[in-house]
Amino acid sequence: MIYLLLIDDKEDIRKFVVLYEKYRYLMMKVAFDILGNYHDAEDAVHNAFEKVAKNMACVNKPVSNRTKRFLIIITKHAAIDL
């Protein structure tokens, strides 16, 4: 994953991998619901994961309702921006 190059801390890398594996399909659904196009949704999710990788300090626990909401909001904004 190219996103890991944006992260310095080993603990943050571990958290990011958990986020990616757990939430990528949910994020694709959120982006697809907004954009209605698989390729654009994929781009929006990519942009969202870039933002997450650059802001790993905002993620305390990778599996929590707060983190899930955070990722949904970032994905929605990335889709709208696209």
CYANA upper distance limits for C-alpha pairs under 8 A (distance plus 0.5 A):
  1 MET  CA      5 LEU  CA      8.50
  2 ILE  CA      6 LEU  CA      8.27
  3 TYR  CA      7 ILE  CA      7.84
  3 TYR  CA     49 PHE  CA      7.78
  3 TYR  CA     50 GLU  CA      6.77
  3 TYR  CA     53 ALA  CA      6.75
  4 LEU  CA     13 ILE  CA      6.83
  4 LEU  CA     16 PHE  CA      8.36
  4 LEU  CA     53 ALA  CA      7.79
  6 LEU  CA     50 GLU  CA      8.49
  6 LEU  CA     53 ALA  CA      6.61
  6 LEU  CA     54 LYS  CA      6.78
  7 ILE  CA     12 ASP  CA      7.32
  7 ILE  CA     13 ILE  CA      6.79
  7 ILE  CA     53 ALA  CA      6.70
  7 ILE  CA     54 LYS  CA      7.39
  7 ILE  CA     56 MET  CA      8.39
  8 ASP  CA     12 ASP  CA      8.02
  8 ASP  CA     13 ILE  CA      8.05
  9 ASP  CA     13 ILE  CA      6.82
 10 LYS  CA     14 ARG  CA      6.83
 11 GLU  CA     15 LYS  CA      6.76
 12 ASP  CA     16 PHE  CA      6.51
 12 ASP  CA     56 MET  CA      6.86
 13 ILE  CA     17 VAL  CA      6.75
 14 ARG  CA     18 VAL  CA      6.94
 15 LYS  CA     19 LEU  CA      6.71
 15 LYS  CA     61 LYS  CA      8.25
 15 LYS  CA     62 PRO  CA      6.21
 16 PHE  CA     20 TYR  CA      6.56
 16 PHE  CA     53 ALA  CA      7.53
 16 PHE  CA     56 MET  CA      8.15
 16 PHE  CA     62 PRO  CA      8.04
 17 VAL  CA     21 GLU  CA      6.63
 18 VAL  CA     22 LYS  CA      6.45
 18 VAL  CA     62 PRO  CA      6.98
 18 VAL  CA     63 VAL  CA      8.36
 19 LEU  CA     23 TYR  CA      6.21
 19 LEU  CA     24 ARG  CA      8.07
 19 LEU  CA     62 PRO  CA      6.27
 19 LEU  CA     63 VAL  CA      7.86
 20 TYR  CA     24 ARG  CA      5.85
 20 TYR  CA     49 PHE  CA      8.47
 22 LYS  CA     63 VAL  CA      8.48
 23 TYR  CA     27 MET  CA      6.60
 23 TYR  CA     68 LYS  CA      8.04
 23 TYR  CA     71 LEU  CA      8.46
 24 ARG  CA     28 MET  CA      6.66
 24 ARG  CA     45 VAL  CA      8.14
 25 TYR  CA     29 LYS  CA      6.75
 26 LEU  CA     30 VAL  CA      6.76
 27 MET  CA     31 ALA  CA      6.65
 27 MET  CA     45 VAL  CA      6.80
 27 MET  CA     71 LEU  CA      7.79
 27 MET  CA     72 ILE  CA      6.87
 27 MET  CA     75 THR  CA      6.65
 28 MET  CA     32 PHE  CA      6.39
 28 MET  CA     41 ALA  CA      6.56
 28 MET  CA     42 GLU  CA      7.08
 28 MET  CA     45 VAL  CA      6.76
 29 LYS  CA     33 ASP  CA      6.49
 30 VAL  CA     34 ILE  CA      7.09
 30 VAL  CA     72 ILE  CA      7.53
 30 VAL  CA     75 THR  CA      7.45
 30 VAL  CA     76 LYS  CA      7.22
 31 ALA  CA     35 LEU  CA      6.54
 31 ALA  CA     36 GLY  CA      8.43
 31 ALA  CA     41 ALA  CA      5.30
 31 ALA  CA     42 GLU  CA      8.22
 31 ALA  CA     44 ALA  CA      6.98
 31 ALA  CA     45 VAL  CA      7.40
 31 ALA  CA     75 THR  CA      6.81
 31 ALA  CA     76 LYS  CA      6.78
 31 ALA  CA     79 ALA  CA      6.04
 32 PHE  CA     36 GLY  CA      5.43
 32 PHE  CA     37 ASN  CA      6.39
 32 PHE  CA     38 TYR  CA      6.64
 32 PHE  CA     40 ASP  CA      8.20
 32 PHE  CA     41 ALA  CA      5.47
 34 ILE  CA     76 LYS  CA      8.02
 34 ILE  CA     79 ALA  CA      7.17
 34 ILE  CA     80 ILE  CA      7.95
 35 LEU  CA     40 ASP  CA      7.13
 35 LEU  CA     41 ALA  CA      6.76
 35 LEU  CA     79 ALA  CA      7.17
 35 LEU  CA     80 ILE  CA      8.47
 36 GLY  CA     41 ALA  CA      8.10
 37 ASN  CA     41 ALA  CA      6.54
 38 TYR  CA     42 GLU  CA      6.60
 39 HIS  CA     43 ASP  CA      6.88
 40 ASP  CA     44 ALA  CA      6.70
 40 ASP  CA     79 ALA  CA      8.37
 40 ASP  CA     82 LEU  CA      8.10
 41 ALA  CA     45 VAL  CA      6.69
 41 ALA  CA     79 ALA  CA      7.32
 42 GLU  CA     46 HIS  CA      6.68
 43 ASP  CA     47 ASN  CA      6.71
 44 ALA  CA     48 ALA  CA      6.60
 44 ALA  CA     75 THR  CA      7.16
 44 ALA  CA     78 ALA  CA      5.66
 44 ALA  CA     79 ALA  CA      5.46
 44 ALA  CA     82 LEU  CA      7.11
 45 VAL  CA     49 PHE  CA      6.61
 45 VAL  CA     75 THR  CA      6.61
 45 VAL  CA     78 ALA  CA      7.74
 45 VAL  CA     79 ALA  CA      8.22
 46 HIS  CA     50 GLU  CA      6.79
 47 ASN  CA     51 LYS  CA      6.90
 47 ASN  CA     78 ALA  CA      6.81
 48 ALA  CA     52 VAL  CA      6.75
 48 ALA  CA     71 LEU  CA      8.26
 48 ALA  CA     74 ILE  CA      6.28
 48 ALA  CA     75 THR  CA      5.81
 48 ALA  CA     78 ALA  CA      6.30
 49 PHE  CA     53 ALA  CA      6.51
 50 GLU  CA     54 LYS  CA      6.81
 51 LYS  CA     55 ASN  CA      6.75
 51 LYS  CA     74 ILE  CA      8.32
 52 VAL  CA     56 MET  CA      6.39
 52 VAL  CA     71 LEU  CA      8.34
 55 ASN  CA     59 VAL  CA      8.33
 59 VAL  CA     67 THR  CA      6.91
 60 ASN  CA     67 THR  CA      8.35
 61 LYS  CA     67 THR  CA      7.49
 62 PRO  CA     67 THR  CA      6.72
 63 VAL  CA     67 THR  CA      7.08
 63 VAL  CA     68 LYS  CA      7.85
 64 SER  CA     68 LYS  CA      6.71
 65 ASN  CA     69 ARG  CA      6.64
 66 ARG  CA     70 PHE  CA      6.66
 67 THR  CA     71 LEU  CA      6.70
 68 LYS  CA     72 ILE  CA      6.74
 69 ARG  CA     73 ILE  CA      6.65
 70 PHE  CA     74 ILE  CA      6.77
 71 LEU  CA     75 THR  CA      6.53
 72 ILE  CA     76 LYS  CA      6.56
 73 ILE  CA     77 HIS  CA      6.73
 74 ILE  CA     78 ALA  CA      6.60
 75 THR  CA     79 ALA  CA      6.59
 76 LYS  CA     80 ILE  CA      6.66
 77 HIS  CA     81 ASP  CA      6.47
 78 ALA  CA     82 LEU  CA      6.69
